[in-house]
């Protein structure tokens, strides 16, 4: 059986012919788009890494931490000789990205650079702090492409690493990247503290509408008492409402089931299908865009299109997932197609789909668990959605139930926005 570590060795061997000394120069040659947009890393690199001078650096990163020629930033910094890169820390799926959902690569020595890699996934802040101390670093750098949804675990890895940096007495630096959804909308239910978990640790909305740097400032100001004092290396040339495709940045899958920007756009809502007994499309080529189950039929697509939901259409779809729910079983369902991003509400759309499925297939539809704690409650941050669906509430009634808490979060969010 091929091990994850073996996969990583293979990756390193395949890339060994590329002279690392040339990587920094290649990256420097292509650091802007036609519109002049630069990521936080590109801004730091252009400034000669002055934010990291005289520091032993540990980076929390995954395969999305790349420059425009698709070279990983760790490889660029290591080859430059300008950064004392002492360690890397891997989130869910791992530093080099070889693990599936709910997994990580463990701790090992990176075969390309020789630096130690520590597993930061599913660890407590205290455990991460111990690794920070063990690695001998002075500064923690975070650079991972987020997708704008509260239940995407990378922002909580950042949060736990911020807590760990406080415990270990380390600096914390965020290299900012775009919110691929445009960063204009904060919407959906807000997490209730009693439902905190690895897919949501603090009260933010399900679609938060912030960049990682903005979230770091909010986390520090609202939940950490200002103790982390994160330094955000801001992007240049990025404005709210900019679609990811307009940035000129290459899209690297942030996780194995996030293959495209289209996937990211539906995910803040369609991720809720993880909590029901319909396949959310894992094991297909369009995860979170294709949804269905063996008990669904063509009536569902007609009912969904009949709702007239803004900015979206549904196509009748048939598929057999190669893994995860309903593996190798024929499923009927729909493919979600966003027709107008500015009008589309991913959370309201997915909720309407769940409400409709519950109404049309009451004998077959079920939540993933039959007893608490329910996964849907963890994903949505409270029991409002589950109880609303089970109680026969309409989509609009359920959406109305979280508007007060959402308004309060939006007011807090506005204080930490760095871009207009």
Secondary structure in CASP SS format (residue, H / E / C, confidence):
PFRMAT SS
TARGET T0000
AUTHOR 0000-0000-0000
METHOD secondary structure of the structure
MODEL  1
X C 1.00
X C 1.00
X C 1.00
X H 1.00
X H 1.00
X H 1.00
X H 1.00
X H 1.00
X H 1.00
X H 1.00
X H 1.00
X H 1.00
X H 1.00
X H 1.00
X H 1.00
X C 1.00
X C 1.00
X C 1.00
X C 1.00
X H 1.00
X H 1.00
X H 1.00
X H 1.00
X H 1.00
X H 1.00
X H 1.00
X H 1.00
X H 1.00
X C 1.00
X C 1.00
X C 1.00
X C 1.00
X C 1.00
X C 1.00
X C 1.00
X C 1.00
X C 1.00
X E 1.00
X C 1.00
X H 1.00
X H 1.00
X H 1.00
X H 1.00
X H 1.00
X H 1.00
X H 1.00
X C 1.00
X C 1.00
X C 1.00
X H 1.00
X H 1.00
X H 1.00
X C 1.00
X C 1.00
X C 1.00
X E 1.00
X E 1.00
X E 1.00
X E 1.00
X E 1.00
X E 1.00
X C 1.00
X C 1.00
X C 1.00
X C 1.00
X E 1.00
X C 1.00
X C 1.00
X C 1.00
X C 1.00
X C 1.00
X E 1.00
X H 1.00
X H 1.00
X H 1.00
X H 1.00
X H 1.00
X H 1.00
X H 1.00
X H 1.00
X C 1.00
X C 1.00
X C 1.00
X E 1.00
X E 1.00
X E 1.00
X E 1.00
X E 1.00
X E 1.00
X E 1.00
X C 1.00
X C 1.00
X C 1.00
X C 1.00
X C 1.00
X C 1.00
X C 1.00
X C 1.00
X C 1.00
X C 1.00
X C 1.00
X C 1.00
X C 1.00
X C 1.00
X C 1.00
X C 1.00
X C 1.00
X E 1.00
X E 1.00
X C 1.00
X C 1.00
X C 1.00
X C 1.00
X C 1.00
X C 1.00
X E 1.00
X E 1.00
X E 1.00
X E 1.00
X C 1.00
X C 1.00
X C 1.00
X C 1.00
X C 1.00
X H 1.00
X H 1.00
X H 1.00
X H 1.00
X H 1.00
X H 1.00
X H 1.00
X H 1.00
X H 1.00
X H 1.00
X H 1.00
X C 1.00
X C 1.00
X C 1.00
X E 1.00
X E 1.00
X E 1.00
X E 1.00
X E 1.00
X C 1.00
X C 1.00
X C 1.00
X C 1.00
X C 1.00
X E 1.00
X C 1.00
X C 1.00
X C 1.00
X C 1.00
X H 1.00
X H 1.00
X H 1.00
X H 1.00
X H 1.00
X H 1.00
X H 1.00
X H 1.00
X H 1.00
X H 1.00
X H 1.00
X H 1.00
X H 1.00
X H 1.00
X H 1.00
X C 1.00
X C 1.00
X E 1.00
X E 1.00
X E 1.00
X E 1.00
X E 1.00
X C 1.00
X C 1.00
X C 1.00
X C 1.00
X C 1.00
X C 1.00
X C 1.00
X C 1.00
X C 1.00
X C 1.00
X C 1.00
X E 1.00
X E 1.00
X E 1.00
X E 1.00
X C 1.00
X C 1.00
X H 1.00
X H 1.00
X H 1.00
X C 1.00
X E 1.00
X C 1.00
X C 1.00
X E 1.00
X C 1.00
X C 1.00
X C 1.00
X C 1.00
X E 1.00
X E 1.00
X E 1.00
X C 1.00
X C 1.00
X C 1.00
X C 1.00
X H 1.00
X H 1.00
X H 1.00
X H 1.00
X H 1.00
X H 1.00
X H 1.00
X H 1.00
X H 1.00
X H 1.00
X H 1.00
X H 1.00
X C 1.00
X C 1.00
X C 1.00
X C 1.00
X C 1.00
X C 1.00
X C 1.00
X E 1.00
X E 1.00
X E 1.00
X C 1.00
X C 1.00
X E 1.00
X C 1.00
X C 1.00
X C 1.00
X C 1.00
X C 1.00
X C 1.00
X C 1.00
X H 1.00
X H 1.00
X H 1.00
X H 1.00
X C 1.00
X C 1.00
X C 1.00
X C 1.00
X C 1.00
X C 1.00
X C 1.00
X C 1.00
X C 1.00
X C 1.00
X C 1.00
X C 1.00
X C 1.00
X H 1.00
X H 1.00
X H 1.00
X H 1.00
X H 1.00
X H 1.00
X H 1.00
X H 1.00
X H 1.00
X H 1.00
X H 1.00
X H 1.00
X H 1.00
X H 1.00
X H 1.00
X E 1.00
X C 1.00
X C 1.00
X E 1.00
X C 1.00
X C 1.00
X C 1.00
X C 1.00
X C 1.00
X C 1.00
X C 1.00
X C 1.00
X C 1.00
X C 1.00
X E 1.00
X E 1.00
X E 1.00
X E 1.00
X C 1.00
X C 1.00
X C 1.00
X C 1.00
X C 1.00
X H 1.00
X H 1.00
X H 1.00
X H 1.00
X H 1.00
X H 1.00
X H 1.00
X H 1.00
X C 1.00
X C 1.00
X C 1.00
X C 1.00
X C 1.00
X E 1.00
X E 1.00
X E 1.00
X E 1.00
X E 1.00
X E 1.00
X E 1.00
X E 1.00
X C 1.00
X C 1.00
X C 1.00
X C 1.00
X C 1.00
X C 1.00
X C 1.00
X C 1.00
X C 1.00
X C 1.00
X C 1.00
X E 1.00
X E 1.00
X E 1.00
X E 1.00
X E 1.00
X E 1.00
X E 1.00
X E 1.00
X C 1.00
X C 1.00
X C 1.00
X C 1.00
X C 1.00
X C 1.00
X C 1.00
X H 1.00
X H 1.00
X H 1.00
X H 1.00
X H 1.00
X H 1.00
X H 1.00
X H 1.00
X H 1.00
X H 1.00
X H 1.00
X H 1.00
X H 1.00
X H 1.00
X H 1.00
X C 1.00
X C 1.00
X C 1.00
X C 1.00
X C 1.00
X C 1.00
X E 1.00
X C 1.00
X C 1.00
X C 1.00
X C 1.00
X C 1.00
X C 1.00
X C 1.00
X H 1.00
X H 1.00
X H 1.00
X H 1.00
X H 1.00
X H 1.00
X C 1.00
X C 1.00
X C 1.00
X H 1.00
X H 1.00
X H 1.00
X H 1.00
X H 1.00
X H 1.00
X H 1.00
X C 1.00
X C 1.00
X C 1.00
X C 1.00
X H 1.00
X H 1.00
X H 1.00
X H 1.00
X H 1.00
X H 1.00
X C 1.00
X C 1.00
X H 1.00
X H 1.00
X H 1.00
X H 1.00
X H 1.00
X H 1.00
X H 1.00
X H 1.00
X H 1.00
X H 1.00
X H 1.00
X H 1.00
X C 1.00
X C 1.00
X C 1.00
X C 1.00
X C 1.00
X C 1.00
END
